């Protein structure tokens, strides 16, 4: 009864060069390819020995094959170098660290180690165009890429630890990334720690005329470079400044006009988001920060409607408080660790 229709259908496929057997074979081949791709995505961030497709392995800007580096591959196909600080026992929470503009996630080892000692699983990556990740150096076509990549990495870790609370720690531009990441999924995060975050542009330097001029330049010569980050304002500790200057993974060149426009756009978006912030946050800022204006942190603290919020101002503190004078850096570490552990659910206590 069903024999004839099946033969007719097969003849039609044969006339099109697509026999039923070929279709089955190709479907099987596609499924196998999908399995291999999923396996690669699962293993690439934790297994540096995982071979990648192609005869020539992708290499970091420093010439190291990504097969030898922990990494994820973002939605644009770019390799992002990753670091993981995993506790010996079961983790109590996940903590994602977002570094600032021109640097990389390596200098956050001390914060990560402290959190790891408290049984927290800490992870981070070098943003696109930073450190050991691929991409045009300290340049981005859309600030949203940083947020998208952060959510991708967070989702990856949440898939492995679905029952753990998630925190974010962000510094400088990483603070802006952290704020906007949490705003995209406000119910996903147990809290956000912001160390000298970029919340708004300095009102004294970002005057209406300068903003207008920047827009004109961005339209005409977007690759034009402006002044570089003045490292003397990073820290009051000269050894930390010297370490920053000597770090070859940091970007020491000038900021492009196009990148500056992306930062301004991010700041404007943050200002719009602040009235709807519902997640807990801790703000730490030095009152002598010349790189990210403290007025932004104060504005965020005053205008965010949530009740679980705290701000601590360090008198005389420079930009990288976690690398400022030893007593300040130690205070920052204690503030960060205590604030996070106080917000861990009782069920995750050791």
C-alpha positions in Angstrom: 0.0 0.0 0.0 2.8 2.4 0.9 5.4 1.0 -1.5 4.5 3.0 -4.5 4.5 6.5 -3.0 7.9 5.8 -1.4 9.4 4.9 -4.8 7.9 7.9 -6.4 9.2 10.1 -3.7 12.7 8.6 -4.1 12.6 9.0 -7.9 11.9 12.7 -7.4 14.8 13.1 -5.0 17.1 11.2 -7.4 16.1 13.6 -10.2 17.2 16.5 -8.0 20.4 14.7 -7.1 19.3 14.2 -3.5 18.5 10.5 -2.9 17.0 9.5 0.4 20.2 7.7 1.2 22.2 10.8 0.5 19.9 12.9 2.7 20.2 10.4 5.6 24.0 10.4 5.1 24.1 14.2 5.0 21.9 14.6 8.0 24.1 12.2 9.9 27.2 14.1 8.8 25.6 17.4 10.0 24.7 16.0 13.3 28.2 14.7 13.8 29.7 18.1 12.9 27.3 19.8 15.4 28.5 17.3 18.1 32.1 18.1 17.4 31.4 21.9 17.5 29.6 21.6 20.8 32.4 19.4 22.2 34.9 22.0 21.2 32.9 24.9 22.7 32.6 22.9 26.0 36.3 22.0 26.2 38.0 25.1 24.8 37.7 27.2 27.9 39.2 24.6 30.2 41.2 22.2 28.1 44.2 23.9 26.4 45.1 20.7 24.7 41.9 20.6 22.6 42.9 20.8 18.9 41.2 23.3 16.8 40.0 22.9 13.2 42.5 23.9 10.5 46.1 23.1 9.8 47.4 26.3 11.4 46.3 27.0 15.0 45.1 30.5 15.9 47.7 32.5 17.9 47.4 35.2 20.5 48.8 38.7 19.7 51.9 37.5 21.5 52.3 34.5 19.2 51.2 31.8 21.5 48.9 29.1 20.0 45.4 29.2 21.6 45.7 25.4 21.8 48.1 26.2 24.7 45.9 28.8 26.3 42.6 28.6 28.2 40.1 30.5 26.0 36.6 30.9 24.8 35.5 31.9 21.2 33.0 34.7 21.1 30.1 35.2 18.7 32.4 37.0 16.2 34.8 34.0 16.1 37.5 35.8 18.1 39.5 33.9 20.7 39.4 35.4 24.2 42.1 34.4 26.7 40.6 33.2 30.1 41.8 32.7 33.6 40.2 30.5 36.3 40.8 30.4 40.0 39.0 27.3 41.3 38.8 26.3 45.0 39.9 22.9 46.1 36.4 22.0 47.4 32.9 22.7 46.1 32.5 26.4 45.2 30.0 28.5 47.1 29.5 31.1 44.4 30.8 32.3 41.0 32.6 35.6 40.6 33.3 37.1 37.2 36.0 39.8 37.0 35.9 42.6 34.4 39.1 44.4 33.9 39.6 48.0 32.7 40.5 49.7 29.5 44.1 49.0 28.2 44.9 46.3 30.8 44.1 42.6 31.2 42.8 40.2 33.8 46.3 39.1 35.1 46.7 41.9 37.6 43.5 40.7 39.4 45.2 37.6 40.7 45.4 38.9 44.3 41.7 39.7 44.5 40.9 36.4 42.8 43.1 34.4 45.2 41.4 36.0 48.2 38.0 35.0 46.9 39.3 31.6 46.0 40.4 31.1 49.6 36.7 31.6 50.6 35.7 28.8 48.3 34.5 31.1 45.5 35.1 30.1 41.9 36.6 33.2 40.1 36.9 33.6 36.4 37.8 36.3 33.9 38.9 36.9 30.4 40.8 39.6 28.5 38.3 41.7 26.6 38.4 41.8 22.8 41.5 43.8 21.8 43.1 43.5 25.2 45.9 41.4 26.6 46.1 37.9 25.1 42.8 38.1 23.3 42.3 38.7 19.6 40.9 41.9 18.2 42.1 45.4 17.3 44.0 46.8 20.2 41.8 48.8 22.6 39.2 49.5 19.9 35.7 48.3 19.6 32.9 49.0 17.0 30.2 48.6 19.6 30.6 48.6 23.4 27.8 46.0 23.6 30.4 43.4 22.4 32.1 43.6 25.8 28.7 43.0 27.5 27.8 40.2 25.1 31.1 38.4 25.7 30.8 38.8 29.5 27.3 37.2 29.4 28.6 34.4 27.2 31.4 33.6 29.7 29.0 33.9 32.6 26.4 31.6 31.0 29.2 29.0 30.3 30.1 28.9 34.0 26.5 28.9 35.1 25.8 25.9 32.9 28.4 24.0 34.9 27.2 25.4 38.3 23.5 26.2 37.8 22.7 26.4 41.5 25.4 28.9 42.5 24.9 32.7 43.0 26.8 34.9 40.6 28.7 38.1 41.5 30.6 40.5 39.3 33.7 42.6 40.2 34.5 45.4 37.8 37.2 48.1 37.7 37.2 51.3 35.6 35.8 50.5 32.1 35.2 47.0 33.5 32.9 48.7 36.0 30.8 50.1 33.1 30.8 46.6 31.6 29.7 45.2 34.9 26.8 47.7 35.4 25.4 47.2 31.9 25.9 43.4 32.1 23.9 43.3 35.3 21.3 45.7 33.9 20.6 43.3 31.0 19.8 40.5 33.4 19.0 42.0 36.8 17.6 38.8 38.2 20.7 36.8 37.5 23.2 38.5 39.8 23.5 38.4 43.6 25.6 41.5 43.6 28.1 43.8 41.8 31.3 45.2 43.2 32.6 48.3 41.5 36.1 49.6 42.0 36.5 53.1 40.6 34.0 52.4 37.9 33.5 54.5 34.8 29.9 55.7 35.4 30.0 59.1 33.6 32.5 61.1 31.6 34.3 63.9 33.5 32.0 66.9 33.2 35.0 69.2 33.2 36.6 67.6 30.2 33.5 66.3 28.3 32.1 69.7 27.7 29.4 70.1 25.0 31.9 71.6 22.6 34.4 68.8 23.1 31.7 66.2 22.7 30.6 67.9 19.5 34.2 68.0 18.2 34.7 64.3 19.1 31.6 63.4 17.0 32.9 65.3 14.1 36.3 63.7 14.3 34.7 60.3 14.8 32.9 60.8 11.5 35.9 62.1 9.6 38.9 60.3 11.2 37.7 57.6 13.7 41.2 56.1 13.9 42.7 59.3 15.1 44.5 58.7 18.4 44.3 61.0 21.3 46.4 61.0 24.5 47.2 57.8 26.3 46.5 56.8 29.9 48.8 58.7 32.2 50.1 55.9 34.4 51.1 58.3 37.2 47.5 58.5 38.2 47.1 54.7 38.4 48.5 54.4 42.0 50.3 56.3 44.7 52.6 53.3 45.0 55.5 53.9 42.6 56.2 50.1 42.4 52.7 49.6 41.1 53.1 52.3 38.5 56.4 50.8 37.4 54.8 47.4 37.1 52.0 48.8 35.0 54.4 50.5 32.7 56.6 47.4 32.3 53.6 45.1 31.7 53.8 44.2 27.9 50.2 42.9 28.0 48.9 46.4 28.8 48.2 48.8 26.0 50.4 51.9 26.2 49.3 53.7 23.0 46.8 56.5 22.4 43.1 56.2 22.6 41.3 56.3 19.3 38.5 58.8 18.8 36.1 56.0 17.9 36.9 54.2 21.2 36.3 57.4 23.1 32.9 57.7 21.5 32.0 54.1 22.6 32.9 55.0 26.1 30.7 58.1 26.0 27.9 56.1 24.6 28.3 53.5 27.5 28.3 56.3 30.1 25.1 57.8 28.6 23.4 54.4 28.7 24.4 53.8 32.3 22.9 57.2 33.3 19.6 56.0 31.7 19.8 52.6 33.5 20.6 53.9 37.0 17.0 54.7 38.0 16.0 51.1 37.4 18.9 49.3 39.1 17.6 46.7 41.5 20.6 44.5 42.2 22.9 45.0 45.3 26.1 46.9 44.7 29.3 48.1 46.5 31.1 51.2 45.2 34.7 51.8 46.1 36.3 55.1 44.8 39.3 57.3 45.6 38.5 61.0 45.9 41.7 61.9 44.0 40.9 59.6 41.0 41.9 61.5 37.8 40.9 58.8 35.4 37.3 57.9 36.4 35.5 60.8 38.0 34.2 60.0 41.5 31.1 62.1 40.8 29.8 59.3 38.7 29.9 56.8 41.6 28.2 59.3 43.9 25.5 60.0 41.3 24.9 56.2 41.0 24.7 55.7 44.7 22.3 58.6 45.2 20.0 57.8 42.3 19.8 54.0 42.3 16.5 53.1 43.9 17.6 49.8 45.5 18.2 49.6 49.3 21.1 47.2 49.3 23.9 49.6 48.3 27.1 50.9 49.8 29.7 53.4 48.9 33.1 53.8 50.5 35.3 56.8 49.5 39.1 56.5 50.1 40.6 59.9 50.9 43.4 60.7 48.6 43.0 57.4 46.7 44.0 57.1 43.1 42.4 55.1 40.4 43.4 51.5 40.9 42.6 51.2 44.6 43.3 47.5 44.6 46.9 48.5 43.7 47.2 51.8 45.6 49.1 52.2 48.9 49.4 48.8 50.7 47.0 49.8 53.5 44.4 51.0 50.9 44.8 47.9 48.8 44.4 45.6 51.8 41.2 47.6 52.9 39.8 47.1 49.4 40.4 43.4 49.5 38.7 43.1 52.9 35.7 45.2 51.7 35.3 43.1 48.6 35.6 39.7 50.3 33.4 40.6 53.3 30.7 42.2 51.1 30.4 39.2 48.9 30.5 36.6 51.6 27.8 38.5 53.6 25.5 38.0 50.6 26.0 34.3 50.1 22.8 32.2 50.8 23.0 30.2 54.0 22.6 27.0 51.9 26.0 27.6 50.3 27.9 28.1 53.6 30.6 25.5 54.2 
